[in-house]
Amino acid sequence: MDKIYNHKDVEEKWYSFWEENGFFKPNDSTKHFSIILPPPNANGRLHIGHAMYVIEDIMVRYHRMLGESTLWLPGADHAGILTQVVYEKQLEKEGKRREDLGREEFYKQTYSFTQKNKNEMYDQLKAMGFSLDWSREKFTLDPKISETIYSTFKKLYDDGLIYRGTRMINWCPRCSTVLSDLEVIHKEKEGNIWYIKYPLKNSAAFITIATTRPETMLGDTAVAVNPDDKRYKDFVGKTATLPLIAREIPVISDTYVDPKFGTGAVKITPAHDPNDYEIGERHKLEQIQVIGFDDKMTDKSAQYSGLDKYVARKKIIEELESLGLLDKIERHVTNIGTCERCSTVVEPLISKQWFVAVNKPGTSGKNLAQDALSAVKSGKIKIIPSRFEKIYYNWMENLHDWCISRQLWWGHQIPVWYKGNEVFVGVDAPKDSGWQQDQDTLDTWFSSGQWPFTTLGYGQKDDLDFKKFYPTSVMETGYDILFFWVARMIMLGLYVTNEAPFKTVYLHGLVRDEKGQKMSKSKGNAIDPLIAADKYGADAVRMALVFGTGAGNDATIGEDKIKGMRNFTNKLWNIGRYIIEMKPDKVNYGSARNDVDEALLSELNQVKAKVTKAISDYRFSQAAEELYDFVWHSFADKYIEASKDRRGESQAVLEQVLEESLRLLHPFMPLITEEIWQKLPRKSGKSIMIAPWPSNTG
């Protein structure tokens, strides 16, 4: 063994060895364990958050060593909106637009782009030592997966749970598509409240409203006050005149209005605010759209037609001021909805879209939200840590219908065709001519929400993996997509297969720097896991991510922490070298053990029990800390130092403790443990990866 451990000589070698020998594939055991990899987006490099897949690798390596038929299935997500944004930016650099290519060619080029990216991502996953079964790799746009996704759409449609309706939606002008509520990120921004006087009809009096969006006033169809607000008791039922346009609008009362906001009187624009939309529905108000899908003023905005909405805002304020109708302006911090993908300010608009009804029973009697809620409340699905269960309940109990249509060229085109007034919904196109397919695509979360069963071949003739591994054992992912993805997998899994898609949900936290700050390239504190692994070794990065990080808590990591774990790999290497390479000439394997030997073996048994229980209970950090402390302090610093003057008699214990320690450490640090284990004089089997998990006795 070399005096200094060089991970670059080791890591690629052993990963190839494992893969070539088929060790990543499930064995024939009747006891099963399965995890479906949360698919990374096939449009860029992996980031430090993806390195948290180490938690899944710990679980699958542990269960593989227990002798179970263990499957960790990899794949990638086509990531509709984000991938289209990324590829369009690439086209812009070439001086092109997607419209220059046409839909079919754009899709073809984007597909090639994602295939290249996902293969590069898979190489990055391999570099981290992740023991995925690459023979079963899937992509959300694979033909068989797409077929199942379309079948689910048709099933929901036939059940009355998918419908096309006109409702208030979130519109991203940059991406030119609808966004779900979860894809809208609210950011605090310094702005203004404008106080505007609305003249009352046949009166010299005014009612002064407060608004943060004066440009939408051109679409006002009412002024509203709270019914308990005594200041406006005599105003309700009267008519106000809308400034600049002179449209007559009623003064109404509604309990939604907060008397403490502004003047207590607010403008109601049903076509441009979700709350105003609800008020408009209750009071049967007209919906007048004055901002278009291009973020410019429509022809309903009279003289402001065609202007950018912010340019129109400036002109409106100037004209109100010149007419003496602008009472005052106050600074105000407001929450602005922005697109999660491109950070453009989102515009609430009324649009005809496809929706999934989540809170009503279909003709089958199934209720998506209620069934998903019951699965967790009944204990069919366990969420770790349990504090997230209450958050899950609250969200599921307040769920709105899910808008699943997107105005994109990239993704699953909605399986609906039109011919005049006829509508056809099916997995395949209608056979006769004259039909036009719906131009929208499905929300990415609709396809990835079916990931646990589509990847296992549900609905296909060859569905042996589905029969063997579904429901999957664990879904491990970040707590930030509990609602984006986990809840939808539960809803769709239960609906389509009649079974919960997994038994346990394990949620990890975000990865932050050593000061607890969120990592970002602009801050300069982001860590590329591949660069760190190349510098310090994949095992060091893996241990640094797990060490000191509890379930559901954010993981802190920095170069110093990775260096610390690199020191641990060096320590482990030196232990192995001392025991294997510096073995004494005369070894008495049958020599009696003394009290020091017995104490170490007793402690090893305790560590085996603690580590086994900690992994079984999903306390991976505790398991890592137990092993780190035992190997470094009890084994190296105390026992090895104390046994140097009796090497011949202690060699048997040294080899036993090293071998069992390597097996215990293997799920956490698979590469260095394989390298040292292969050099042991006494071992059983072809690889530590398929060696049995150490028992708690012996």
N, C-alpha and C positions, 0 to 999 in steps of 0.2 A: 504493500500500500504506500502511496506517495505520502510524504511528510505533511503536505498541505492539501486539503480537499479542494478539488476544482470541479465545480458543478457542471461546467461546460463539457467536460469529458464524460459525463455520466447521464445527464437528463435525457437527451435525444436517443441515446443508445437503448435505455431501458423502456422508453415509451414504445419504440419500434418493436422491441422484443415482446412486450405485452400484446400489442396489436397483432403481430404476426402469429402469435400462439393462440389467438382467439380468446384471451382471458377476459375481454370486455363483454363477451356474449353470455347470456344466462345458461346455467347448467340445467340438468334434468330433475333437480330436487322438487319435491311436491310442495315445499314451503316457498312462497314467493315474496319478493320485495321489489317495488318498482317506483321510479320517479321519472316524470317527463320533464326534460329541461325547459324552463321558461325561455322561449325562443328569442335570441337577440335580433335586433333589426338588421336586415341584410343590406345596409347602406353605408357602413363605415367601420372603423376600428373599434375593438372592444375598449371599454374604459374600466376604471378601478372597481366600479360597482359590479361589473360582470365577474370580477375575481371572487366575489362572494359565492359563486358557484362552488367554492371549496367546501361549503357546508354540505352540499349535496354529495360531493365526492367522498367526504368523511363517512356519510351514511351508507353509500353504496359499497365502499370498500369494507366497511365494518360488516355489513350483512353478507357480502360475498365471502368473507373469512368465516362467517358463521355457517357457511355451507349452503346458504339459501340460493334459489334461482333468482338472480338479481339482474334487473334491467334498468339502465339509465339511458333513455332514448334522446338523442340530440335532434336539433332542427333549427330553422330560422324563420323569421316573420317577414312577410313582404312589406309591412309597415306603410300602408297606403299613403296618407298625407305626407309624412316625413320623407319617404323615399321620393315621392314626386317632387317635393320642394328641393331636395338635394340634387336630383338629376336635372331639374330645370335650371338650377344655378350652374351646373356643369355645362349645360347647353348655352347659357348666357355668355360664358367665357369664350365659347366658339362663335358667338354672334348669332346664335339660333334661338328659336322659340319652339315650344312643342307643336304649335299650330303649323309651323313650317314642315314638320315631319308628318303630321296627320296621326290619328289615334292609333292605327294598327302599327305603324313604324315606331311611334313613341313607346308603345307597350313592348315591342320587340327589343328595342335598345335598352329600355329600363330593365327588362328581364335579364339580358346579358350582363348588365351592370351589377345586378343583385347576385347573380351566380358567381361572378368573380369575387365580389365582396364576401359572400358567405364562405367561400372556400378559404379565403384569407383569414376570416374569423375562426374557422375550424382549426387552422394551423396555430392560431393564438391560444385556443382552448387546449390543444395538445401540449403546447409549450408550458402550460400551467400544470400538466400532469393529470388532467381530468379524464377519468376512465369511462368514457362514453362508448356505447356500442354503435360505431360508425356504420355498420352494415344496415342499420335501421333508420338512418338519417332521413328527415322529412323537411318539406318546405310548405308553407301555407298555401302556395299556388300549385302544388302537385296535382295532377289530374284526378287521382282517386280521392284526395282530400277535398278538392273543389266539388266533386260529385256529391260527397256527403254533406257539404255546406249548403249546396243548392237543395238537397233533399230536406234538410232541416228548414230552410226557408219555406218550401212548399208545404211541409207538415204544419208549420205555424200558421201559414196563410189559410190552409184548409180548415184549421181549427179556430179561425176567427181571431187569432192573436197577432197577425201581421196585417196592417191596413195602410192605405194611403190617405192622408188627410192634410188639411191646411191648418197650420198651427204656427205659433211663435217659435222661432229657432235662433240659434247663434250662427252668425255668418262671418266668415273670415274673408275680407275683400282681397287679401294677398293670395291666399290659397284657393279662392273662388269656390269654397265649399262650406257645407254645414259642419258644425262641430257639436259634439255632445256637451252637456253641462260639465262633464269631467275633463274635457279638453280645453276648457276656458280657465285660464289662470288669472286670478284677481290680484292686482297690484295696487298698493296705495300710491296715489299721485297728488301732488299739490295742484289745486285748481281753484275755481271760483264758484260762488253762488250769485246768480244774477237775479235781482228783484225787478219784475216787470209789471207795469200797470195795465190791466185789462179794463177798458171802459165798460160800464154797465149800460145796457140799452135803455134809451129814454130817461137818462139820468146823467147828472154831472159827476157822479161818484165812480170810483174805480174799485176793483178788487185786485190786490197786489199778490202775484204769485212768486214763488222762489223756485229756481231751476238751475241745474248744473249743465243742461244741454239746450241752450236757447235756439239752436238751429232746428230742433225738432218741433218747435212751437207752430211751425207752418202746417203740421199735421195734427194739431190739437183738435179734439172733438168735445171737450168738456173742461171745466174747472171743478175740482173736488175739494171738499172740506170734511172734517170729521163731524158726524151728527151731534156729538156732545160738546162741540166747540161753540160756546155761547156768543162769541164775537161775530160769528157768521150765520146766526140763526135766521136773520131776515134776508140773507143773500140766497139761500137755497131755493131753487125754483125759478130764479130770475135768469135773464139772458145776458151774457157778456159778448162783447165784440172783439174778435181776435185781431190784434194790431197787425198792420202791414198788409193783411189780406182782407180784413173786414168781414170774415165769416162769423155768423152768429152761433154761439155755443152755449149749452146750458150750464148752470152752476148746480152741481149735484152733491149729495153727501154719501160718504162711504167710510166704514170703520177702519179701512186700511190706512187712511191718511193720519200721519203723526202730527198732532197740533203743535208739537215743539219744534218741528223742522221749519226753518225759515219763518214765513208769516202764518203758517198753518193752512195756507191755500196752495194747491199744486195744480199744474197743468196736466191733463190726461191725453197721452198720445198712444192710442192702442196699437198702432203699427210699429212702434219703435221702443217699447219697454215691456218686459214680461209682466211686471205688476200692473201696468196700465192696461195691458192686454186682458188680464183677468178682470179688472174693473170694467173694461169695455164690454166684456162678455156678460157680466152681471147686469149692466145698465143698457145693453143693446145699443152701444155707440158705434158710429161709423168708423171704419179703419182706413186712414188716408196715409199712404206710403209716400214720404217726401225725400227719403234717401234711398238710392237704388243699390243694386248688388255690386255696382262698380264704385261705391262710396261717394257718388256724386248726387247732387240734388236732382230729383225727377221733375217732370213737367207739371206735377201737382204743386210744386213750390213756386209757381208764378214766375216773377222776374228773376228768381235765383236759380232757375232751371239750368242744369249743366255745370254748375259750380262745384268744386270740391267742398265737402261739407264744412271743413274748417275755414275755408275762404268765405263761405256763406255765413258762418257764425260771426265772423268779423264784420261783415257788411250789415247783418241784422242788428248787431249791437250798435253800430254807428247810426243807423237809421232810427232805432228806438230812442237813442240819446237825442238826436236832432228833433224828434217829435215830442220830447219831454216825457216819454213813457218808461225810461230807464230810471228806476228809483235809486238803486245803489248796487254796488258790487262788493262782495266780501270774499276774502280768501277762505278756502275750504279744502280739506283733505278728503278725497273720495276714492272708492275702490273702482278701478277700471278693469273691465274684462279684456284679456288679451289671448291671442291664439297660443296654445302651448307649443306649437311647432315653429312659428315664425315671429311671435311677439307682436303681431299687428293688433291694433285695437279692434275688438269684435263688435259687429253691429247687430243688435236684435232686429229681426225682420220676420214678416209673416210669409210662409212659403209652403208649397205643396210637397210633402216628403213622405217617405215610408217610415212607419213606426212599428215597434213591438209593444203590444199592450202587456204591461207587467203586473198590473194589479187587478185583473179580472179573470175569471175562469173561462177557458175556452170551451168549445162544445164537448171536448174530451173530459172536462171537469178539472183539468190541471190549471193551477195558478202559479205563474213563474216566481213572483216575489214571495208569496206565502209558502210555497213548497221549499224554496231556498232558505227561508227563515226557519222553518220547522226542522230542516236537516241539521242545523247547528244547535238549535234549542233542545232537540231530542238527543243530542250527543252522537248522531251518525257521523258528523264531522266535528273534529276538535280543532280549535284555533289556539296556537301557541305564539306568544303569551296570551293568557285568557282575557287580559284587559281589552284586547281588540274585539272581543265578542260583543260587548256593549256598543262599540262604535259600529260594528256590522249590523246589529239589530236596529239601531237608530236610522242608519242609511236605508236599510231594506224596508222599514216601516214608512219611509217618506219618499219612496221612489216614484219618479214620474215616468211616463211612457218614453221608450228609448228610440230616438231617431237613428235609423240605421242606413239611410241613404247618403251618399257623398258624391259631390260633383267633381269626380276625378276620372282620369283615364287609366290610372294604375290600380289594379285590384280586381276583385270578383265583380263582373258586371251583373247587375240585378237580373235574376232569371224570370223576367216578366216581359211579355210581348204584347203589342197593341195592333189592332186592325180596325180602324173606325172606332166604334163604341165597344168592340169586343176586347176582352183581356184574357190572356193565356199565361198561366203560371206553371212552370215545369222545370225539371232538371235539364232537359234538352229542348232545343228550339222546336216550334211546331213544324210539321212536315210539309204543310201546304204553303204556298207563296203569299206575299203581300203583308207579312207581319214585320213590325219594327220593334227591335228590342229597346227596353228602357235604357237611357244613356248613362244613368247613375251607376255607381259601384257601391258595394256593401261596406259599412264601417268595418275597419280592421278588427275591432274587438268582437265583431260577430263571428268572424272566422277563428280568431285565436281563442275565443270563448268556448270553442268546440275542440280545442287542441288535445285534451286528455284522451278522447275516444277516436278522433279522426286519425291520430298518429298510430293508433293500435289496430287500425283496419276495420273499425265498426262499419257494418253495412256492406262489407265486401265478402266475396265468396271465401277468400282465404283470411279468416278473422281469428286465427289461432292465438295471436298475441292478445287480442281483445278478450278472448275467453279466459286466457291464463292470467293476465296482469291487470284487468279492470275489475273493480275500482283500483286505481293506483294507491300506493301506500301513503305517500307524502307529496304535497305541493309546497315547495320551498321557494319563497320569493320576497321581495321587499314590501314593507308595510305600506309604502306609498301607492301601490297598485292593488290594494285590498278591494277597492270598489271598481277601478278600471277593469280589472281582469278576473280576480278570484271570484267575486260575486257572480259575474257573468258565466264563468265556468260552472259554478254550482247550479245556476238557473238552467242553463242549456243542457248540462250533463244529466240532471234529473229529468228534464223534459224529454230528451231524446232516448236515453237508455233506461230510464226508470230507476237508476241507481246514482248515488252520489259519486262524483268523479274521483274523489280521493277521501281517505279516512282522516288525514291530519293536514292542517295548514300550518306551516312553520314560517313565521315572518321575521326577517332580519331587518336591521336598520340601514340608514344611509351611511356611506363611507365619508368621514370627515378628516380634516387634517388634525395635527396634534393639538391645535388650539381650539378644536371643536367647530371650526368653520367649514361650511360646505365647500367642496373642491370645485374650482373653475379655472379655465385657462386664463381668463382675464386677471384673476387674482395671482396667478403664478404659483398656486399651491396644489395643482392637480398632479397626480402621480399616474404615469402610464405603467400598468402592471407588467407589461412585456419588457419594458426598459428596465424596470426594477428587478424582474426575474433574470434578465440577462446579466445584470450587474452583480446581484447577490444570490441568485438561485431561486427557483420556483418554490422550493420547500420553505425558504426563509419568508417569502412573501405570504405564502399560505398560513404559516404559523402566526405571522404578524397580524393578519386579518382576523383570526379566530381568538387569539390570546387577549383576555380581558374584555371580551364582548359578549354580553348576555343577549338572550332572545329578545327581539323587538327594540333593542337599544342601538343607537348609532355607533358604528365602529370608528375608532380614531386610529389613524395610521400616518406615519411619516418616515422619513429616511432613517432616523435614529432607531425607531422601533424595528424596522426591517434589518438594520445593522445588528441589533441585539439578537434577533433570531438567526442571523447569519453566524454570529458567535456561537449560538447553540448548535448549529450544524457542524461547526468546527470542533466543538467540544465532543459531540457524538462521534465524529470521525477519529479524533484522538483516542477516545475510549476504545473504539474498534481496533485501531492500529496497535494500541498497547496490548490488547488481549490476543489478537490474531497474529500480528507480525512479530511481536516481541515475546512470543510464547516461550517459556523456559524449556530447556532440553529434556528435563525429567519431570513428567506430570503424573501424579498419583490420583487417577480419577476415582479410585475406591477409598480415598482417605476419609477419615472421619471429619465431620464438620464441627467447628468450634462454636462458641456462643456468638461470635461476631457474624459468622456465616449464617447461623440460624436466624439471627435478628434481621439480617438483610433479606433473606428469603421470606420471612414472616411479613416484613414490610412490603415486599413485592406482591405477595398474595393480597394484602390490603389494597394496594394500588390497583391491581387487576380488578378487584371487586368494585372499587370506587369509579374507575374509568369505564368499566362495562355499564354500571348503573347510570353514570352521567351521560354517556352516549345514548343509552336506551331512553333516558328522560329528556333528551334534546338539550342537554347542558354541555355543549361542546367546549366552551371556554374553560369550564371547570375541569373537564377531562384533560385538556391541553396543559393547564396549569399543574395538575397532579403529576403528569408525566415529566414536565420540565423540571419540577422541584425534585422528583425522585432521581431522575437520571443525572442531573447536574450536581445536586448536593448530597443525597444519600449514597448514590452509587459511586460517582466520580470522586467528589471531595472527601468523603468519609471512608467508604469501604476500600476503594482502590488504594488510597494512601495508606490505610491501616494494614493492607494485605501484601504490601510490596516485599516484606521480609519473609513471606511464606508462599511464594508464587506457586511452587509445585503443588502444595496442598489446596490453595484457593482457586487454581485455574478452572476446575470443574464448575465452581459456583460462578466465577467470572463469566464463563461461556454461557452458562444457563441463563443468568440474569440479562446478559447482553442480548441473547437470542429472543427471549420473551419480551424484553423492552422494545426491541426493534419491531416485533409484531404489534405491540400495543401502539407504537408510534406510527406504524405504516399508514393508517388512514389520513393522518395529518401531514406526514412528511414521506410520501411514497417513494421518492426517487433515491434519496440518500440511504433510506432503510433497505431498499432492494440491493444497492451497491454493496453495502456492508454485509448484509445477510448472505449474499452469494459467495462471499469470501470465508464464511464460517466453516471450520473444519467438520463440525457435526450439525447437520441440518437435514430436514426431510422434505422432499418435494422439488418441483422445478422452479417455483417462484414464491417469494414471500406474499405476493398478492393473493395466491390461492392456498396459502398455509392456513391452518386452523387458528381461530381466535384463541388466545391463551385462556385456559380454564382457571378457575379460582383456587385450585389446589395444586400441589406438587412442587 
